[in-house]
Structures are given as C-alpha cells and as structure tokens.
Amino acid sequence: MLREDDADFFVINCQETHFGKTQAQIEDQLRKLGLEGYEVECISHMSTHTKLDTQILPTTGMATFIIHKASLKVKVEGEPVEARRNSSRLCGAGYNKGGLVTNFTVLRSGDSEKNIKDERIKIQAVTGHLDAGNVVKRNQDWHKLYSATVKNVSSWKELVAACPDLFLSGYDANTRNKFDKKSKTEIKIWDNPNDHPELHALHLICEGALKYSKDETYSHITIDPQTGEEVIADPKREGDAARGTLDLVTMYNGNIVQMSSRKKIDKDAAVVQVAPEPGSARDHHVIISPSQDYIPLNYFICVRNLMAARLYGVAPDIAKKIMALNEESQRTRLQLLSYYKQYLGPDGFLDKAIALHVRKLECVQRIMNDTKNKDLEEELKKILFSEQKWCAGEPKQLKAKQELMEKFLDSLAECEHGVGINARMLCYLDLQGKITKNEQANVEEAFRDSAVKAYQDHYILFSAALAQRTDKYPQLGTAIEKILKLLDAIAEHSNGTALKNLDRKKLDTLTHIIAQCYNSLILLQAGEIEEIEKINKDLISLSYEAMGSSSSVWQALASAVKFFVTLIANITSDATLPDKVGIVQDIKLSKSIEQYKSALKEILPKEEEEENNRLGNPFQNR
C-alpha cells in the first residue's frame, strides 16, 4: 500500500503494542520494500498494563505512529492528553482503558525561489481502547475520550487552534455482536446502532464522520468437539457473541458534502483488513482506511465544517445553522465561537449529554438487576433512550430538558422498587410536557411530591381494604391495622412534610411494603396462589432487612409484616404454601412474633396491647 498509494504520510493508531518493537518492525518493513524515502516516528504513547508480562516495564500500551516522507516535518503541539477512566494504576482496567489524544502538525517547506509556499496540515489523532465487559464503563471511556478532544476557548484564535484540519481516530470499541443462547440468534449491533443504547454515544457523535471497519474484526469462535457446531457465545460476557465489529477508523477531513451518506460504517472492498498471523499475540484485525486527498481550507471554513460535522448526529438543526454562515466576518466568527462554547466545548451541551447517557445506562443496569422490575423495562428505556437528537432545539429549552433528566436520574437513584420508579416516570413525563409548553416547574420538588403521593395513594388503598375484609377475616383486619399504625408511627401518612423529610430510600421501601401487602390482598381475593407466594417471599425478605434496623418501630413493622404474611398463607386453600414460603416452621418467625409484641409495647397504648393479647395466636385457631 505504501508504494501503491505514494501517500505523503500514514497515521497508525495502536491499542496494545510494544512501542520500541513496533517502530523497529515498521522500519524493517520499509527497508524490505525499498522505501527508504519514508521515516517512522512514534509521536505519542501511553503505557498500559493489561497482561501479566506487561506489569513492570512501561514499554507497552496505546500509541500513535506516523510514517511520512523524509521531506516532511512532524511537530507535536503541546503534550498528548491521556484520557484514562481512572488515573490510579491500582484501579486496574480503569487505568488501562480510555485513550490518547495527540495534536500535531505535518509541514512541507516551500521554495521561495519557485514561489512555492509552505504547506501545513494540523491533525488531531485519537487512539482508544474501551472497556470490554461493561457497557457503562465503555461509555465512560468514550466520554473521557471526547472530553480530551475539545478545549476551553475564549477567542477566535483559540477556536482555530482547537479545530484541526484532519481528525483521525482508530480505536478498539469492544462492541461485540449480541447472541441469544436460547434462540441461537446473533445480532450485528452496528447494522442498526439506533436500536442499541450502548452504541448511541459512539454512533451519534461520529454520524457526520467517515467511518471504516468490517463485519468481523475480532473472532474467538470455537468448535464444539461433540457437535461440530460453532460456539458463538462469549464465555466471559453474558449476552455477547465472541466476535463482531470491534475496531473502527473514523475521520473528519473538512469535506462534509456527503454527510448524510455517512450514517453507516463503510465496510466495502476499499477498506483493507489485515488478519492476525498464525501464532501471533495479536487477536484483532488491523483496519486500514482508503487513502484520502486533503484539500486545504481557510480557517473559517475549516472551523465551520468541523463543528457542523461533529454536531450533525446530535443537533442537525444547529449544524444547519452553522453551515449557513457562508461569509467570514467578525459577527460570524463570534457566532461560531458561541456555538462551540455552548455545544462542543467542555461542559457544553454535548459533553453533558454524553455524561447523562452514561448515567442512563447505569440507571437501567441497576434497576433491571432486580427481576421484579422487568415489567418497567420497555417504558423506562423508551423514556431514557428514545430521544437521540441529544442537543437539538432552542438552547433555553434544551438546558431545561437536560436539567430535568439530571433530576429524574437523581430521583431514580433514591428508589429501587417498581412503585417508586413508576411514580417518578409519570412525574417525568408530566414535567417534560410542561417544558415543551415553556411552563415553569420546580422539578426537584415535583419528584419529591410524586414519591410522597405514591405512598399516600397506596396507604389509602390498603386502608380501604381493611374495611372490606374485617368481617370475613377479623385477625387479618387486626394485622392490617397494626401495619397501618406502625407506618404512621414512622411518619404520619397525612403529614406530607413528615414524609418529605423521611429518608428517600426508606420512603421507597415503605411504599413498596404497603403496595405489596395490598397486592397480596387483591391476589387473595382472586385466588392467585402462585403470585401470592412470590409476593410473600418478597415481603419476608424485606422484613428481615428491616429487622436489622436499630429502630424499634422498624423492627415492629418487620414483625407485623411477617405476621400479615403468615395470616395470608393460612387463609389460602393451598396447604403446602406455608411450607413453601418457610413461615410456619421457620424458627425466625417465632422469634419475630415475640419481637413484634415486645416492640408494640413501646409504641402502642396499653388498651390496644391488651386487645392484641386477647386475639391470641392465629395458628391456635387454625
């Protein structure tokens, strides 16, 4: 390729490489090919320690090499920026993942006698290696890389310096295909990146860039010796295939005429793929993009085009406005400066949007770890990921939307149970509608109110159930009364201020407990024994957690909930249910009932205690 293309220079972005050996290998290849007219430089490197034999010496890691004609000069501008997820080596993968951003200039000297001017190209090279096993960490790495490519600017001169003529990146994104073991279905996620939130940040930010790769740049597929079939599932990463489009090359070259055709990765024959050699430690393919002709642009057009291209996927309306700035003037320069600071710079709209996206992925991962929340997955993902034009719209409204999402995620972090999550989702949709209508709202207060209202609504439902069931199941009615009184002892249900002042996670737990108790009654009426068993197990688990509290009231509530579950189990016609739930024979139950009675003495009036004693043990009346 070097001989055929006769290119002025080649940029090589490496992930796990030995700095000295790689340079020596390239130089050796140039000699073998008779290309003495080229030189090799390692213009930047960042040590990583991913393998056992790389733990001591800082000789391996990420690096950017340039092969250039001897007549050209290469100058690194400033210090290369290390974009590690974590700066401490003790953090392992957090230290080894992220990337390296290098700004440099390639100069061809002119000839004054022949009236040939100097030529220079300002380039930003990015080499990246994203996390392999965790979607959230992978996107954190991507955010770190993005942040390292932008700068704080306050003048036109600084903006010009922040915008390269060429932006060249090569990275291992670790984006494996998905694989469903049950259906044996493999999905190439890069074929439809909009359908996969884990790709949104990588895809949208580069939508206006040239992108090159192949369907399979990495493969650890094995053959089952018994069946002879391919073993596609990645044994280390649940839900992933052991192959896919992991390695990509992207670039912005100032030419944005065909931006609309760049949404998908170019995988055609012009993209060269070099497979690992047998016995080599390298297990990824090398991706080589087609050669590019760079046409010099004046500073204004270069800045304008780069900004428009980087915003094309996330704010097409703003990209269009930027491209409409055709004539250079003091006014249009200031407009570009303002757009850069507001949208692309550090802490700009795009920077915040990527950070929010990481939090969204983290939120879904946490909430979906509890299988009881599975019913909420579709709606939650729709709310969090359906809007993919992250930075579109009027700036004031966009700022309000980002602040709303931030408060929404803050509020979701305070709860883990379905009732609380659903209440916050409904609140978010209501607030989103108000922002669309440019109506004012106290967002933080609204989310707090939604949590309180969810509790109060379920308290009322549970109270109403008491009146309906007292005659038929008097002991059950008494158990419900005790739960309600203990709940009020923690925080009076009609006192909104007291509920707001309660620890948010504790309020979420109380809401879940009362909602599950109510659900148990509804299922009892419907005869849904199997579903009752699931709820009972959940309530027993919650009560054991509450029993560990230092508060006697919480301990009493825990015992009361266990007592309630016991009664529900006895009422059902399934004689084996108590054994399944582990209630009647559980030694902990006897202890919890004693703790329940003991704790009640501390908070209930004497006459109520006496009435409770007269009721006796429900198991004796069975």
C-alpha positions, 0 to 999 in steps of 0.5 A, a space after each residue: 500500500 505504501 508504494 501503491 498509494 505514494 501517500 505523503 504520510 500514514 497515521 497508525 493508531 495502536 491499542 496494545 503494542 510494544 512501542 520500541 518493537 513496533 517502530 523497529 518492525 515498521 522500519 524493517 518493513 520499509 527497508 524490505 520494500 525499498 522505501 527508504 524515502 519514508 521515516 517512522 516516528 512514534 509521536 505519542 504513547 501511553 503505557 498500559 498494563 493489561 497482561 501479566 508480562 506487561 506489569 513492570 516495564 512501561 514499554 507497552 500500551 496505546 500509541 500513535 505512529 506516523 510514517 511520512 516522507 523524509 521531506 516532511 516535518 512532524 511537530 507535536 503541539 503541546 503534550 498528548 492528553 491521556 484520557 484514562 477512566 481512572 488515573 490510579 494504576 491500582 484501579 486496574 482496567 480503569 487505568 488501562 482503558 480510555 485513550 490518547 489524544 495527540 495534536 500535531 502538525 505535518 509541514 512541507 517547506 516551500 521554495 521561495 525561489 519557485 514561489 512555492 509556499 509552505 504547506 501545513 496540515 494540523 491533525 488531531 489523532 485519537 487512539 482508544 481502547 474501551 472497556 470490554 465487559 461493561 457497557 457503562 464503563 465503555 461509555 465512560 471511556 468514550 466520554 473521557 475520550 471526547 472530553 480530551 478532544 475539545 478545549 476551553 476557548 475564549 477567542 477566535 484564535 483559540 477556536 482555530 487552534 482547537 479545530 484541526 484540519 484532519 481528525 483521525 481516530 482508530 480505536 478498539 470499541 469492544 462492541 461485540 455482536 449480541 447472541 441469544 443462547 436460547 434462540 441461537 440468534 446473533 445480532 450485528 449491533 452496528 447494522 442498526 446502532 439506533 436500536 442499541 443504547 450502548 452504541 448511541 454515544 459512539 454512533 451519534 457523535 461520529 454520524 457526520 464522520 467517515 467511518 471504516 471497519 468490517 463485519 468481523 474484526 475480532 473472532 474467538 469462535 470455537 468448535 464444539 468437539 461433540 457437535 461440530 457446531 460453532 460456539 458463538 457465545 462469549 464465555 466471559 460476557 453474558 449476552 455477547 457473541 465472541 466476535 463482531 465489529 470491534 475496531 473502527 477508523 473514523 475521520 473528519 477531513 473538512 469535506 462534509 458534502 456527503 454527510 448524510 451518506 455517512 450514517 453507516 460504517 463503510 465496510 466495502 472492498 476499499 477498506 483493507 483488513 489485515 488478519 492476525 498471523 498464525 501464532 501471533 499475540 495479536 487477536 484483532 484485525 488491523 483496519 486500514 482506511 482508503 487513502 484520502 486527498 486533503 484539500 486545504 481550507 481557510 480557517 473559517 471554513 475549516 472551523 465551520 465544517 468541523 463543528 457542523 460535522 461533529 454536531 450533525 448526529 446530535 443537533 442537525 438543526 444547529 449544524 444547519 445553522 452553522 453551515 449557513 454562515 457562508 461569509 467570514 466576518 467578525 459577527 460570524 466568527 463570534 457566532 461560531 465561537 458561541 456555538 462551540 462554547 455552548 455545544 462542543 466545548 467542555 461542559 457544553 451541551 454535548 459533553 453533558 449529554 454524553 455524561 447523562 447517557 452514561 448515567 442512563 445506562 447505569 440507571 437501567 443496569 441497576 434497576 433491571 438487576 432486580 427481576 421484579 422490575 422487568 415489567 418497567 423495562 420497555 417504558 423506562 428505556 423508551 423514556 431514557 433512550 428514545 430521544 437521540 437528537 441529544 442537543 437539538 432545539 432552542 438552547 433555553 429549552 434544551 438546558 431545561 430538558 437536560 436539567 430535568 433528566 439530571 433530576 429524574 436520574 437523581 430521583 431514580 437513584 433514591 428508589 429501587 422498587 417498581 412503585 417508586 420508579 413508576 411514580 417518578 416516570 409519570 412525574 417525568 413525563 408530566 414535567 417534560 410536557 410542561 417544558 415543551 409548553 415553556 411552563 415553569 416547574 420546580 422539578 426537584 420538588 415535583 419528584 419529591 411530591 410524586 414519591 410522597 403521593 405514591 405512598 399516600 395513594 397506596 396507604 389509602 388503598 390498603 386502608 380501604 381494604 381493611 374495611 372490606 375484609 374485617 368481617 370475613 377475616 377479623 385477625 387479618 383486619 387486626 394485622 392490617 391495622 397494626 401495619 397501618 399504625 406502625 407506618 404512621 408511627 414512622 411518619 404520619 401518612 397525612 403529614 406530607 412534610 413528615 414524609 418529605 423529610 423521611 429518608 428517600 430510600 426508606 420512603 421507597 421501601 415503605 411504599 413498596 411494603 404497603 403496595 405489596 401487602 395490598 397486592 397480596 390482598 387483591 391476589 387473595 381475593 382472586 385466588 392467585 396462589 402462585 403470585 401470592 407466594 412470590 409476593 410473600 417471599 418478597 415481603 419476608 425478605 424485606 422484613 428481615 432487612 428491616 429487622 436489622 434496623 436499630 429502630 424499634 418501630 422498624 423492627 415492629 413493622 418487620 414483625 407485623 409484616 411477617 405476621 400479615 404474611 403468615 395470616 395470608 398463607 393460612 387463609 389460602 386453600 393451598 396447604 403446602 404454601 406455608 411450607 413453601 414460603 418457610 413461615 410456619 416452621 421457620 424458627 425466625 418467625 417465632 422469634 419475630 412474633 415475640 419481637 413484634 409484641 415486645 416492640 408494640 409495647 413501646 409504641 402502642 397504648 396499653 388498651 390496644 396491647 391488651 386487645 392484641 393479647 386477647 386475639 391470641 395466636 392465629 395458628 391456635 385457631 387454625 
